């Protein structure tokens, strides 16, 4: 299926660390939470639903929920979630979730980390553009956050 320019976000960063260290930062739920800005309820395991409270200043009233789809150690992680910042009492659970995929590739000097989020065209038109714009900015910031976290 072809995607439109507004259906898919892709961000990459080259990290000066081995895949094992990047993988741990992505999949250890406590380590992930420290750089992503969320306190999660439990470990990342295939099929698990993991919830958490957002810790970013100004967003502390929000929660997130992800469903882990695939985990291929030191290579690939994917989950589904409902993008966008839901306000208290607001739910996006009736919507089709987007797919978030992380790919790790060994490159000279470290690891190339790529994140792709797709499925925005399935969101209700009333919030599609904002969710896409916010997550595009968010993934750019998160790539910087994992780089800072890894040092």
N, C-alpha and C positions, 0 to 999 in steps of 0.2 A: 504494500500500500504506500503510495506516495504521500509525503507530508508537505504542508505549506510552510512558508517561512515563519509563521506564527504558531506552529504546532510543536516545534522542537527547539530546545535550548541545548547548546553544547559548549562546554568550557574545559580547557586543559591547562595543566601546569606541570612543569618539569621540577621534580623534587630531588634534592641531593641526598637521597636516602635509599637503602635497599627496599625491594618490594615487601619483605617481611615486616619492616617497620611501618611502612605506609598501610599495609593490610591491617596490622594491629590497630592503627589509629582509626581506620574505617570500621572495624568489626568488633572491637572490644567496646561494649556499650558505655562503660564509664569513661574511657579515653575519648570515644566519639563525642559524648556529651560535653566534655570539657572544651573541645574546640568548636563544636557545632552550636553550642549555647542552649543545651537542653539537659534536664535531669531525667533519665530514662528509667523505666520500671524493671527492665530485665534484659537478658542477653539476646544477641542477634543469632537466631537459628532459623534454618529454612522452615517456612510455614508459620513462624511466630508472629504474633501481633505485639508490637512494642509501643508503649505509650510514654509520653513524657511531658514535663512542664517546661515551657520556654523560659530561658533566663536572660535573654537580651533586654537591656534597659528599655522600658516602655512597652514591652510585650509580655511581661511576667504573668499577665492574666490569661495567656493563651496556652493551649496544649497542642501536641502533635501526636499522630498515630501513624505508624508505618507497618506494613505487612511484608515481611521478608520473603522474596520469591526465590532467588538463586544465590548460592554462595559457592564459588569455585576458588579455593584458597590461593591467595596471592595473585589472582587473575581477574575475578569478576564478582561483583555484588550487585543485586538489584532488589528494589522494593517498590511497592505501590503506596501512594498516599493521596490525600486531598490537598492540593496546593491552595495557598492563600491564607490570610490571617482571619480566622473566624473570630468574631466577637462573642463574648459570653452569651449563651443561649442560642447562638447561631450554629447550624450544622450543615456540612456539605456531604454528609454520608449518603444522600440519595443520588449524588453525582458519580459519574465514572471517574475513578482515580487515575492520576497520571502514573507513568512508569519512570523510575529513576534508576539509572544504570551507571555503575562505576567500573571502569576498566583500568587495570594496571599493566603497564608494559615496561620491561627492562630496557633502558637506553644507556648509552655511555654516560657515566657519572651519576646514575641514579634511576629514578622511576618516572615515567610519564603517567600521570593520573588524568583520566578524562571522565567527566560526568556528563551524561545526556539525560534530559528530562523530556519526555514526549507524551502527547495525548491532550494537549491544550485545546485542540479543535473540538474535543468531545465535551468541553465545559459549557455551561449555559452562556450564551452570548453576552448577557448582562455583566458577567464578571471575567470573561475570558481574557480580554486585553490587559486588565489590571493584574490578574494572576500571572500572566506571561511576563509582563514588565517587572513585577516585583520579584519573581523567581529568577529572572535573568540577572537582575542586580544582586539578588541573594546568592546565587551560585558563584558569581564573580567574587563576592566577599568571602564566601566559604572556602574557595580555593586559596585565598590569601590567609584565611584563618588556619587551615591545616598546615600551610607552609610555616606560619609563625609557631604553631604548636610543635611541629617536628624540630624546629630550631635550626 
